[in-house]
Amino acid sequence: MNGAHDCGGMMGYGAVVVETNEPVFHAPWEARMFALMSAVGDVGGWTLDEDRSACESMHPGHYITSSYYEHWLHGIETLLQKHSLASEAEIVSGKSEAPGKPVTPTSAEAVWPAVTAKGSYRRDVNTAARFAPGDKVRARLINPFSHTRLPRYLRGHAGEVVAVHGAHVFPDSNAHGGGENPQWLYTVRFRASDLWGNGSRDTVHADLWEPYLEAC
């Protein structure tokens, strides 16, 4: 989806303001939002990719004028309704209007170990990697209506594979209930001058799944 979140390379947003000694949370509700998403996500059973897609589904005008944790709030409200854990009316009123869906709550003492536990999205597959370091590839020119991790500013541009990371869960599938569908993952190097035509000698490295790429 070409949403407002996919703004790499876009201009007109002003300078990036770096906050000195920035706190982890700017307000108490942000800390509660972090805890709520961590706990309810475990109960709801949705995936990280589904979570990210829900956060990015916010109206574009609202997305670019709202804060990071407001995106999280939108995401959890969307997922609570999608998974029949709460209705829109219940979210607005803050009161239950019907018996709740049976769930097994995450105990308070189990939340921190759960969110800090080491995990991996790497998976074993029976197919060989199509590309190897040094191969020239091109990011496919796609405009999907669903979730994707292929940045818009890379599409149609050529680069070079510099690393192969094994097969990992494919977010384009996992975000919409299509299963993990693991695909090979590569780091691809692009010349900034090819992307933006500014004569820069910089390079951009992006981790891209195999379905995003074609040989060139």
N, C-alpha and C positions, 0 to 999 in steps of 0.2 A: 504494500500500500504506500502510495506517495503522500504521506501525511506530513503535518507540520513538524514532527519530530525529526524528519530526515532533512536537515537544513545544512549539512556540511557543504562548505564552499559558497553559501549564500551570503549576500552583502546587505547592509542597511540596518543591522541590529545593534550597531554601536560597539564600543570597546568592551572587551571582557574585563570586568571589574573583579580584582582579586581582593578578598577580604582578609585583612591581617588577623591572625589568630582566630580564624573562623570556628565557631562552635559546631559540635556535631549536630545539634538541634537548635534552631532559632526560637522555638516556642515549645511549651510543654506538649501541645497537641501533636507536634511532629514526632516526639518520642512515643506517644500513645499510638500514632499511626504505624510506626515501625513495628511495635509490639503486636498490634492487631493484625497486620498483614502477615507477620511471621507465624502467629498462632492460628489464625483462621485459614490461612493457605494450607496448613497441614490438615485441618479438619475438612476443608472443602475438596481437597484432592486434585486441585488443578496444578498444571505444570508451570515452571518458570517462564517458558515461552508463551503460554496462555496468559500469564500474568502480565508480561511485557506488552503483548498485543492489546490487552484490555486497557492498560494505561495509555497507550498510543491512540486509542479510539476516541479520545476526547475531541470535541469540536476544535478545528484548527485555530480559530480566533481565541478561544479560551485557553488552548494549550500553550500558546506562546506568551500569554500574559499571566500565567499562573505559575506557582512554585513547584518544586520537585515533589514534595509530599502531597500537594494537591493532585498531582498526576496519580500518585498512589491511591489517594482517596477515591478518585474517579474509577480507577481500576478495580478496587475491592467492591465498590457499589455495583459495578457492572457484573462482576463474577458472582457476587451473592445472589443476584437475580437470575443469572444464567444457570446456576447450580441449585436453584430453588431453595436457597437458605434464607432468603428474605425478599419481600416484595418491594416495589418502588414506594408504595404507601407506607410500609413499615419503616423504610429507611428515612423517609421524610419526617414521619411522626416520632420515630425513635421508640415505638411501642409495637409489640407483637400483636397481630390481629388473627393469628391462626396457630394451631399447634406446630411446634418447630419440627424440622426434619431430624430424625434420630442421628446423632453424631457422637463420636467419642472425643470429648474435649482434650486438648493438650494441657497437661498440668503445668502450673507456673514454673516449677523447678525443672521441667523438661524442655522449656522453650530455648533457653540459652545453649544447652548442649546440642539441640537440634539445628539451630541456625549457624553454629560454629563448627559443626562436624564436617570433616573433609569428605568431599564427594567428587565425582567426575562424570562428565557427559561423554567420555570416550567409550566407544563400543567396538566389539570385534565384528568383522564382516568377512564374507567369503570372496569378495571381489577385490582385485588388485587396483591400486591407485592408477588413475589414468595419466596423471602428470608427475613430473619429477623436477627437482631443483634445476634451474637453467632453462626450463621450457618456456616458450613464449605463449601467452594465453590472452584472451580477450574476455572482459566481463560482458555477459550477455545483455542485450538491450531489451529489458523486460519492464513491464508496468503492471504488476499483478494487483488485483483488487484485495488480496488477502495479505497476511503478514509476511514480511521478508526482511532478511538482514543484509541484503545487497544494497549498499548506499547508492542513491540516485546519481551522485556525481562521478561514480566509477563506471556506470553502465555505458557500454560501447567503446571503452578505452582498453588499450593493450598494455600488458605488464609482463613481468617475469616472475615465475615461481621461485621463491628463495627457501622455502621450508615445507615439509609435509608433516602433519601432526596426527596422522591416523584418522580413523573414522569417528565422527561425533554425531550426536543427536541432531537431526535436521530441523531447525526451528520453523521453517515454512510449513512443515507437516505437523509437528508437535504442538504448535500454537492453536490448532483447530481440530484436535481430536483425531488426527490422522495417523497417530502412532509416532514412534521415534524415528523410524525410517533413516537409520544412520548413513551418513555420506562422508566421503573423504574431505578433510579440511586442509587448506593450504594458506601459507602466507604469501601474498603476491605484492611485488614492489612496482609502483607506478611513478613515473616522472611527473612532478608537480606542473612542469611546463606543458605536458600533454593534457593534463586535466583542466588547467586554467589559462594556459597561453600567456603566462606573465614573465617568461624568461628565467624563472627560478631554477636553481640547481638542486633544490630540495627533492626529496623523494617521499612518497606516502606508502606505508605498508598496511595492508588490510588482510584480515583472516577471512577467507571466502570458501564456502562449500563448493564441491565439484559441480553440482547442477547450475551454479552461477557462471561457470566458465566454459569456454570453447577454445580449441587450438587455433593459433593464427600464425 
